[in-house]
Amino acid sequence: PKGVGFALPGTVQNNVMIFGNTLVLKNKPLLKDLRKAFGKVKLVAENDANCFVYAEHFHGAGKKYSQKSSASAVGFILGTGMGSGII
């Protein structure tokens, strides 16, 4: 693969989850640890709700609307916590 993305349940800054309720992942340099397994493949971490809305907008339920220049998407996610994303 050209790249691998990781959806993390919290606030992600510089590919590190700095705030969230999954304490085992909080402030852990996850991508640095995974670098050994993936080699030189590009690794990116992002908030899981943002990933969910992006995927639905461009590849899922919102795909037929994403072709319009004024189209937007809003999603809410419940899981390890509550989150939302807006495009």
VEXDRENLUM-345700 format. One record per residue: residue number from 1; residue in three letters; x, y, z of N, C-alpha, C, O, CB in turn. Coordinates in steps of 0.05 Angstrom, whole numbers, plus 32768, in hexadecimal, padded with zeros to 4 digits. Each point is the difference from the previous one (the first is absolute). Glycine has a CB too. Layout:
N
PT|NUM|Ala|X|Y|Z|X|Y|Z|X|Y|Z|X|Y|Z|X|Y|Z
...
//
This chain:
87
PT|1|Pro|8010|7FE8|8000|7FF0|8018|8000|8011|8019|8000|8017|8000|8009|7FC5|7FE7|800F
PT|2|Lys|8019|802F|7FDE|800E|8019|8000|7FFE|800E|801B|8012|8010|8007|7FE4|7FF5|7FC8
PT|3|Gly|7FF5|7FF5|8040|7FFD|800D|801A|7FEC|7FF0|8011|7FF0|7FF0|7FF6|801A|803C|7FF6
PT|4|Val|7FF8|7FD8|802E|7FED|7FF4|8013|7FF6|8015|8013|8010|8010|800B|8009|7FC3|7FF2
PT|5|Gly|7FCD|802E|8007|7FF4|8013|8012|7FF5|7FF3|8019|7FF6|7FEA|7FFF|7FFF|8033|7FDA
PT|6|Phe|800E|7FF1|803D|7FF6|7FF5|801A|7FEC|8014|800B|8006|8018|8004|8025|7FD0|8005
PT|7|Ala|7FBC|800F|7FFC|7FEB|8010|800C|8000|7FFD|801E|7FFB|7FEA|800A|7FE9|8012|7FCB
PT|8|Leu|8023|8019|8039|8003|7FFF|801D|7FE8|800E|800E|7FF7|8015|7FF7|803B|7FEA|8004
PT|9|Pro|7FC4|7FF6|801B|7FE9|800B|800E|8007|8017|8013|7FFD|7FFE|8018|7FEF|7FD5|7FE5
PT|10|Gly|801D|8043|7FF7|8007|8018|8011|800B|8016|7FEE|8001|7FFE|7FE8|8007|7FE4|803F
PT|11|Thr|8001|8033|7FE6|800D|8016|7FF3|801C|7FF9|7FF7|8010|7FF8|8010|7FD4|8028|800B
PT|12|Val|8021|7FE2|7FCB|801A|7FF8|7FF5|800F|8019|7FF7|7FF6|8011|7FF2|7FF8|7FC2|7FFF
PT|13|Gln|802B|802F|8018|8011|8016|7FF9|801C|7FF5|7FF9|800C|7FF2|8011|7FDA|802F|800C
PT|14|Asn|8024|7FE5|7FCB|801A|7FF6|7FF8|8002|7FE1|8001|8014|7FF5|8009|8001|8036|8006
PT|15|Asn|7FD5|7FC8|7FE9|7FFE|7FE3|7FFF|8001|7FF3|801C|8006|7FE8|8002|800F|801A|7FD1
PT|16|Val|7FE5|800D|8042|7FFF|7FF5|801B|7FE5|8008|800C|7FF8|8018|7FFF|803B|7FEB|8007
PT|17|Met|7FBF|7FEA|8007|7FE7|8006|800D|8007|800E|801B|800A|7FF4|8012|7FDE|7FE4|7FD8
PT|18|Ile|8011|8042|8017|8007|800F|8018|7FEA|8002|8015|8005|8006|8017|8019|8014|7FCC
PT|19|Phe|7FC9|7FDF|8014|7FEA|8001|8013|7FEC|7FEB|7FF7|7FF9|7FFE|7FE8|800D|8033|8022
PT|20|Gly|7FF0|7FBF|8009|7FEC|7FEB|7FFA|7FFC|7FEF|8018|800F|8002|8014|7FFE|7FFE|7FBB
PT|21|Asn|7FDF|7FEF|802F|7FFA|7FEE|8017|800C|7FE4|7FFE|7FFB|7FEF|8011|7FDB|802B|7FF5
PT|22|Thr|803A|7FE1|7FE5|800E|7FE7|7FFD|801D|8005|800A|8012|8006|7FF0|7FD1|7FEB|7FE8
PT|23|Leu|8020|800C|8042|8019|8008|800D|8019|7FF1|7FF5|8016|800C|8001|7FCF|7FFE|8027
PT|24|Val|8018|7FDE|7FCF|8017|7FF1|7FF6|800C|800D|7FE7|8018|7FFB|7FFA|7FD4|7FDB|8019
PT|25|Leu|8004|803A|7FDE|800A|800D|7FE8|8008|801D|8005|800D|800C|7FEF|7FD5|7FD6|7FF7
PT|26|Lys|8016|802A|8030|8004|801C|8005|801E|8007|8003|800E|7FF3|800F|7FC5|800E|8008
PT|27|Asn|8035|8013|7FD9|801C|8009|8000|8015|7FEB|7FF9|8017|8003|8006|7FDB|801E|801C
PT|28|Lys|8005|7FCA|7FD1|8012|7FEB|7FF7|8008|8005|7FE3|7FEE|8004|7FF0|7FFD|7FDB|8031
PT|29|Pro|802F|8020|7FD9|8008|8004|7FE4|7FFB|7FE7|7FF0|8012|7FF1|7FF8|8012|802F|8017
PT|30|Leu|7FC2|7FDA|7FED|7FF7|7FE8|7FF3|800E|7FFB|7FE5|8009|7FEA|7FFA|7FCB|801B|801E
PT|31|Leu|802D|8010|7FD7|800B|7FFC|7FE6|801E|7FFA|8001|800B|7FF2|7FEF|7FD2|802D|7FFF
PT|32|Lys|8030|7FED|8025|801D|7FFA|8004|8004|7FE2|8006|8012|7FF4|7FF6|7FF6|803B|801A
PT|33|Asp|7FE6|7FC6|8001|8002|7FE4|8007|7FF9|7FEE|7FE8|800B|7FEB|7FFC|7FE9|8021|8033
PT|34|Leu|7FF9|7FFD|7FC0|7FF7|7FF0|7FE9|8013|8003|7FE9|7FFF|7FEF|7FED|7FD2|8017|8022
PT|35|Arg|8040|800D|7FF1|8014|8004|7FEA|800F|7FE6|7FFB|8007|7FFA|7FE9|7FFD|8037|8023
PT|36|Lys|8003|7FC0|8009|800F|7FE7|7FFD|7FF1|7FEC|7FEF|800C|7FF2|7FF0|8009|8016|803D
PT|37|Ala|7FD0|7FF7|7FD7|7FF0|7FEC|7FF1|7FFB|8009|7FE3|7FFD|7FEE|7FEF|7FEE|8005|803D
PT|38|Phe|8012|8027|7FCF|7FF8|8009|7FE6|8017|800B|7FEF|7FFC|8006|7FE8|7FD9|8004|802C
PT|39|Gly|8043|7FF9|7FF7|8017|8009|7FF0|7FFC|801D|7FF7|7FF9|8012|8010|800F|7FC0|7FE2
PT|40|Lys|7FFC|8033|7FF4|8000|801B|7FF5|7FE4|8008|7FF6|7FFE|8016|7FF4|8032|7FE4|8000
PT|41|Val|7FBC|7FF6|8011|7FE5|8008|7FF8|7FF7|8018|8010|8005|8002|8018|7FF0|7FCE|7FDC
PT|42|Lys|7FFD|8043|7FFF|7FF6|8018|800D|7FEB|7FF8|8015|7FED|7FF2|7FF9|801D|802B|7FDE
PT|43|Leu|7FF9|7FEC|8041|7FED|7FFB|8016|7FF4|801A|8009|800E|8014|8003|800B|7FC3|800C
PT|44|Val|7FCC|8029|7FF5|7FF2|8018|8008|7FEB|7FF8|8015|7FF3|7FEC|7FFD|8014|802A|7FD6
PT|45|Ala|7FF7|7FFA|8042|7FEC|7FFD|8015|7FED|8017|7FFF|8008|8017|7FFC|8018|7FCE|8021
PT|46|Glu|7FC6|8016|7FE8|7FEC|8015|8000|7FE9|7FF7|8013|7FFE|7FE9|8007|800D|8025|7FC9
PT|47|Asn|7FE5|8005|8037|7FE9|7FFB|8011|7FED|7FED|7FF2|7FFB|8003|7FE8|800A|802B|802E
PT|48|Asp|7FEF|7FBF|7FF9|7FEF|7FEC|7FF3|7FE6|800C|7FF5|7FF7|7FF6|7FEB|801C|7FE9|8034
PT|49|Ala|7FE2|8035|7FEE|7FE7|800C|7FF5|8006|800F|7FE6|7FF0|7FFF|7FEE|7FFE|8006|8041
PT|50|Asn|8029|8008|7FCF|8007|800E|7FE7|8004|7FEB|7FEA|7FF7|8005|7FEA|801F|8020|8030
PT|51|Cys|7FF6|7FC5|7FEC|8004|7FEB|7FEC|7FE6|7FF4|7FF7|7FFC|7FFC|7FE8|8030|7FF9|802D
PT|52|Phe|7FC2|8007|7FFD|7FE5|7FF6|7FFA|7FF1|8012|7FED|7FF5|7FF7|7FEC|800A|7FF3|8041
PT|53|Val|8000|8030|7FD9|7FF2|8013|7FEF|800D|8002|7FE5|7FF2|8001|7FEB|7FFF|8018|803E
PT|54|Tyr|8029|7FE8|7FD6|800F|8002|7FE7|7FF9|7FE7|7FEE|7FFA|8003|7FE8|802B|8017|802F
PT|55|Ala|7FDC|7FCF|7FF5|7FFA|7FE7|7FF1|7FE3|7FFF|7FF6|7FFC|7FF9|7FE9|8026|7FF0|8032
PT|56|Glu|7FCC|801F|7FF5|7FE3|8000|7FF8|7FFC|8015|7FEA|7FF0|7FFB|7FED|8002|7FF6|8041
PT|57|His|801A|8026|7FD4|7FFC|8016|7FED|800B|7FF8|7FE4|7FF3|8005|7FEC|800F|801C|803A
PT|58|Phe|8016|7FD3|7FDA|800C|7FFB|7FE6|7FFD|7FE4|7FF6|8003|7FFB|7FE8|801D|8027|8024
PT|59|His|7FDA|7FCA|8005|7FFE|7FE5|7FF7|7FE7|7FF1|8009|7FFC|7FE9|7FF8|8035|8017|8009
PT|60|Gly|7FBF|800C|8010|7FE9|7FF2|800B|7FE5|800E|7FFA|7FFB|8007|7FE9|8022|7FE9|803B
PT|61|Ala|7FD3|8014|7FF1|7FE5|800A|7FFC|7FFF|801C|7FF4|7FEC|8007|7FF3|8007|7FDE|8034
PT|62|Gly|8022|802B|7FDC|7FFF|801B|7FF5|800E|8003|7FE5|8003|8016|7FF6|7FFC|7FF9|8038
PT|63|Lys|800A|7FDA|7FC7|800F|8001|7FE7|7FF2|800E|7FEA|800C|8010|7FF1|8009|7FC6|801D
PT|64|Lys|7FD1|8025|7FEF|7FF1|800C|7FE9|7FFD|801E|8004|7FFA|800F|7FED|7FEE|7FC7|800D
PT|65|Tyr|801D|8034|801E|7FFD|801D|8005|801C|800E|8000|8001|8018|7FFC|7FD6|7FDF|801F
PT|66|Ser|803E|7FFA|7FE8|801B|800B|8003|800A|800D|7FE6|8013|800F|8000|7FF6|7FD0|8024
PT|67|Gln|7FEA|801A|7FC5|8009|800A|7FE6|7FF7|801D|7FFD|800A|800E|7FEE|7FF3|7FC4|7FFF
PT|68|Lys|7FF0|8037|8023|7FF6|801C|7FFE|8012|8012|800F|8008|7FFA|8017|7FC9|7FF6|7FE4
PT|69|Ser|8036|8027|7FFA|8013|8012|800D|7FF6|800B|801B|8010|8006|8012|8000|8007|7FC1
PT|70|Ser|7FD5|7FF5|8030|7FF6|800B|801A|7FF8|7FEA|8013|7FF4|8006|8015|7FFC|8022|7FD2
PT|71|Ala|8016|7FBF|8013|7FF8|7FE9|8011|8010|8000|801A|8018|8007|8000|7FDB|7FDF|7FD7
PT|72|Ser|8000|8012|803E|800E|7FFE|801A|7FF5|7FE7|800D|7FEC|7FF4|7FF8|801B|803E|800C
PT|73|Ala|8007|7FC5|8011|7FF8|7FE9|800F|8004|8005|801E|8014|800D|8008|7FF7|7FD5|7FD1
PT|74|Val|7FE4|8013|8037|8002|8001|801D|7FFB|7FE4|800A|7FED|7FF3|7FF7|8004|803E|800B
PT|75|Gly|801F|7FC6|8011|7FFC|7FE6|800B|8005|8000|801E|8011|800F|800A|7FFC|7FDC|7FCA
PT|76|Phe|7FE5|8004|8039|8003|7FFC|801D|8006|7FE3|8006|7FF5|7FEE|7FF3|7FEB|8038|8017
PT|77|Ile|8033|7FD6|8008|8009|7FE4|8006|7FFE|7FFB|801E|8007|8011|8010|8018|7FF0|7FC7
PT|78|Leu|7FD7|7FE8|8030|7FFF|7FF7|801C|8010|7FE6|8002|7FFB|7FEE|7FF0|7FD7|8028|8017
PT|79|Gly|8040|7FE8|800B|8010|7FE8|8003|800F|8002|801A|7FF4|7FFC|8016|8010|7FFF|7FB9
PT|80|Thr|8015|800A|8030|8010|8003|8018|7FF9|801B|800D|8009|8006|8017|801C|7FDD|7FD7
PT|81|Gly|7FCC|802D|8004|7FF8|801A|8009|7FED|800C|7FEC|7FF4|7FF1|7FF0|8037|8016|8029
PT|82|Met|7FD1|8013|7FE6|7FEF|800C|7FEC|8012|8013|7FF0|8012|800D|800A|7FC5|7FF0|8013
PT|83|Gly|8025|8003|7FC9|8010|8011|7FEF|7FF0|8009|7FE7|7FEA|7FF5|7FFB|803F|7FF4|8015
PT|84|Ser|7FE1|802A|7FE2|7FF3|8009|7FE7|8015|800A|7FED|8016|8007|8008|7FC0|8005|8011
PT|85|Gly|8022|7FF6|7FCE|8011|800A|7FEB|7FF0|8010|7FED|7FE9|7FF9|7FFB|8037|7FE1|800A
PT|86|Ile|7FEB|803A|7FEF|7FF2|8011|7FED|8012|8005|7FE8|8018|8006|8003|7FCE|8010|8021
PT|87|Ile|800F|7FE6|7FC4|800E|8007|7FE7|7FF0|8016|7FF3|8007|800A|7FEA|800C|7FC8|8010
//
